[in-house]
């Protein structure tokens, strides 16, 4: 076993998975750190949205605390930040730049930034727009953990001055994400919140196939979708699926769809946590194409890549034996 570390994590949300994919990533990561014997304190800004939708208010694998403001963070948790062996500040933390400044100024141990949205962050910084981290802060870090790998790591070091850029891909908890034996209910499903730059892929790879083949049974689960979207009658809409129900949700799908945001596609090497969750549940994945995908899943053997509506319809017409091969890959 490794030496025990005291780690403080400031993240978007651990207690609520409603409308964000960060919660399941943090839960899997912190559970793994707990198994290794480390002590983790997760600090979350108390916001009305997540307060109204908490599904893990008392995590069993870490200490958890809410803070109401930056002043509250400093008053209540500065001592823990100062004493920690490592402090990790995540992307999309409210007032994240100021929170990271507090950590950089107060911590005596290592300070890292965990970017679960690296291509979006760097795109904003390149345009001179506000982001979860300020450009001036990057050289002060001990490590920049990025959910995206590939060439973006060198760019972080060479163009942005990160002393050490390391991939920390999203992860799935295999105790929760596993085959459940659910009876198949949907031919194709998608789990994800609404994003304008993901919507064209969802239209092309799920909604249009459903329109062309009314016999298909499809489902889209996630919050934030505009009311003016015209869903075909054979596409069921679900506002939210709690993480405890994710495995069963995947298990009820013959195939699940992965759609990638534009900045993530451009950067490549940015696997969504949904890819790993579905794979752990034994549900074959149809994904849009992006650079680096083949380094995580072998196209044609472990994943099917779709560019057009026709590609999806062809995949859905595959014989059951082919689906079994994909599910076991």
N, C-alpha and C positions, 0 to 999 in steps of 0.2 A: 504494500500500500504506500502511496505517496505521502509526504509530510502534510499534516493538516494545515490548511490555510483559512484565514478569516477573510472573507470576500464580501464587499458591499456592491450591490448592483442597483443602479437607478435606471428603470425601464419604463416604457410607455404604460403597460398594464400586465400584471400577472393575474389579478383577481377577476378580470372580465375578458372573455373572448369575443364579446359582441362587437362586430364591425372592425376587428383587427386580427391579423394573423400573427402578431407578435406574441400573444399570450401562450399559444401552444408551443412555439419555439422556446420561449423562456422556461416553460414548465418542463419540457424534455431536458433542456440543458441543466437546469438547476437540480433536477432529480438525479441526473448523472453525477453532478458534483457532490451531491449528498451521499450517493453510493460510494464514492471515493473517500468519504470521511471529512470533506470540507464543510465549514460552517458558513452559510450564506445568509445575508440580510438583504432582502429585496425592498427597496423604497419606491413607492408609487404615489404620484400626485393624485390627490382626491378630487376627482372631477365628477360633475353631475351625471354625465353620460355613462361612465363605467360604474358609478355608484348605484345606478338604477338597474344594472344588468350584471351583477357579480355572480359568478358561478364557481368561484374558488376563493372564498373569503379567508380561509384558514389553511393554507397549504401545509401538508405534513412533512415536506422535504426541505423547508427553509424557514427562517424567521421572516415575518412580513410586517411592514408598517406603512401607514399612509401619512402624508404631510400635506398641509393645506396651501402652502406658498413657499417661495424661496426663503423668506425669513423663518418660516416654520421649519424648513429643511435644516437651516443652519442652527436654529435654536435647539432642535430635538436630536439631530443626528450628526452634528459636526464631530463629536468625540469619536463616534464609530467610524466615520470617514477617515479621520486622522489616524486611528489605531489600526486600520485594516491592512492586511498584507497586499491586497489589491482592491482597487475601486474600478468598476466598469460602468460607464455611462452609455446608455443605448440611444439609438436614433429615435426621433419623434417624441422625446421627452418634452413636456411643456416647459418653456423657458430653458431649453436644453443647453444653449450656449452659456447662460449664466450658471446653470447647475454644473456644467463641466469646468467653468472657471473656478467655482468653489472647490471642486475636487482637486484640480491642478494646484491650487494655492494651499490647500489644507492637508492633503494626503502626504503621509510619510512613506507609504508603500508605492507599488506600481499603479499607474493610472492608464486605463485603456478605454477606447471608444469602440462600441460594438454597433456596426452599421448594418442593419437588416434591410437597408434600402440604398446600398452604395452607389449604383448608377444614377439614381435620382439625386443623391447628395452631390456627387461630383458634377452632374449636369447643372445644378443650381449654382454651385460655387464657380463654375466656369463662366456662367452668365452674369456673375456678380450679384446673385440673388441670395436672400437669407436661406440658411439651411440649418440642419440639426447641430452642426458644428461650424465654427468659424475657421477660415483658412489659417489664421494666425495661431490657432490652438494645435493644429496637427503636428508641427515639429516638436511640441512639448510632450506629446504622448510617449509612453513606453511601448505601446503596441496599438495598432489600428486593426481591429478584427473586422473582417469584411465577409458578408454573406455571399458576395460574388468573388470568384477566383479568376484565374487566367491573367491576361495582360493588364487588367485594372490594378493588380497588386503592384506591378512595376511603376505604373503611372502614379499611384499614391506615394511611392517612395521618391521617384525622380522629379515629378512635377509639383507635388504638394508637400514634400519634405517629411513624410512619415518615417520615423526611424526604423520601424519594422511593421510591414503590412502582412497580415496573415489571414488565410481563409478560415472562416468559421461558419460553415454551411448550416443552414437550418436543419433541424433533426426531428425525428419522430420517436415517440416513446413506444417501444415495441411491446410493452406490457398493456398498453391501451389500444394500439393499432395492430391488429392481427385479424386473420380470417375468422368470421363469426358464423358462417354457415347460413346466413340469411337467404331466404328465397329471393330470386331475382325479380325485381319490380320494374326496373328501368333499363332501356337499351343503352342510354347515354345520359350521364349526369355531369354537373359542374358545381363546384363549391368555391365561392369567392364573392367578396363584396364588389359593388359596382365601381368600375373605373372607366372613364371616357376613352382612354387609349387602349383598353382591353376589349371594349365593347365590339369593335369591328370584327375581331377574331371570334368572339362569341356568336355574333350574327352569322358569320361565314361557316363556322365549324359545328354549331349546334342548332341555332334557330332556323337557318335555311335548310339543313337536312330534315328537320322536323316538318317544315312546310312541304318539302318535296315528297316525303313519305309519311302520310298521316297515320300509318300503322305503327310507327315508332313511338315509344314511350320515353319521354325525356323529363329531366328535372333540373332546375337551377335554384341553388340555395345560397342566400347571402343578402345582406342589407344594402340600402342606398340606391336601389334601382329606380329610375324615374317612372312616374305613373303613365307616361305617354308611350312606353315601349309596347309594341303590339306582339304579345306572346301568342304563338299558335296554340290551338286548343289541346294539343297533345304534349305541351310543355307545362309541367307543374311548377309552381313557384312556392318556395319556402323561405321565409324571412331570415331564419337563423337555425342552425343545427349546433347544439352544444357539443363541445369536445367529447364528452362522455358518450355521445351518440354518433360520432364520426365514423367509427369502424362499422357499425351497422348500416350507416348511410352508404358508405363505399360498398359494403357487401351486397346491397340491393341493386347495384349497377352492373350491367354486363360490361360496359366500358365507362371510364371517367375521362373527362376532358381537362387539359391544362392549357390555359391561355396566359400569355406573358406580356407585361407592360412594355411600352415602346423603348424606354431607356434601358430596361433590362435586356431586351432583345438586341439592342445596338451594342451593349457592352459584352453580352454573352457570359457564359459560365455563371449564370445566376439561377440556380434551380430553386423553384418554389418548394416550400415545405409540403405542399399538397402532393407533389410527386413522390416524396418519400413516404408520406402517410398512406397513399393509395397502394404503393408497392408493398408496404408492410402488411396491408390488408389482403393482398393477393388479387387486387382489381387491376386489370389491364388498362394502360393509359394511352390515350391519343393526345399528342401534344403538337402545338405549333412549333415551327423550326427556329432554332437560334444557335449561334456559335457555341461550341463546347458541350452541347447536349449529349453527344456521343461519348464523352468522357465519364458520364454518370450512368447512362443507360444505353445499351447497344441498340441502335435503330433497327427495326425489323425483327429483333429477337426479344428484347426486353421492353420495347416501347414502339408505338407506331407514330410516325410523323405525318402530319396533314398540312398541306398548303391550301387546298381547295375543298369546297363542299363535296365534290366527287370523291376525294380521298377518304372522307369520313364515311360516306355511304358505302364505299368499297370495304372499308374496315368493318363496318357493322354487318356486312354480308359474309364475313369470314366464317368458316365452319367452326363448331364448338371445340374441335380438337386444337385448332389454331389459337383460340382464346385460352385454352388450358396451358399451352406452351408459354404464352405471354405472361400468364398469371404466375407461373412457377419460375420465370427467369430472374 
